[in-house]
Amino acid sequence: MFGSDFMTIVDEDGQEYELEVLTSTEVDGCTYLAVIPAGCEENEIPEISILKSEEDENGEPLLCAIEDEQELQRVYDIIMDELYPEEEE
């Protein structure tokens, strides 16, 4: 509503990445984020990544890649429908 949301994540090697959050959605009680690298050029087509929000052993939020291909495809389809709804005729 007021512009893009940005976040910085750090991988296991200490490398920082700034991401733009396109949308978040909840599926079966789990939260998923669709993100792209921040600062993409206007004419560049960014790769959309979908991350799953989980909690670590201390209850802290942790973003993870989705390992299960069926889960990934299901969530991808839901997110794409939210981002690019078909126009009704």
ABEGO torsion letter per residue (X at the ends): XAEBBBBBBBBAAGBBBBBBBABBBBBGGBBBBBBBBBGBBAABBBBBBBBBBBBBAAGBBBBBBBABAAAAAAAAAAAAAAABBBBBX
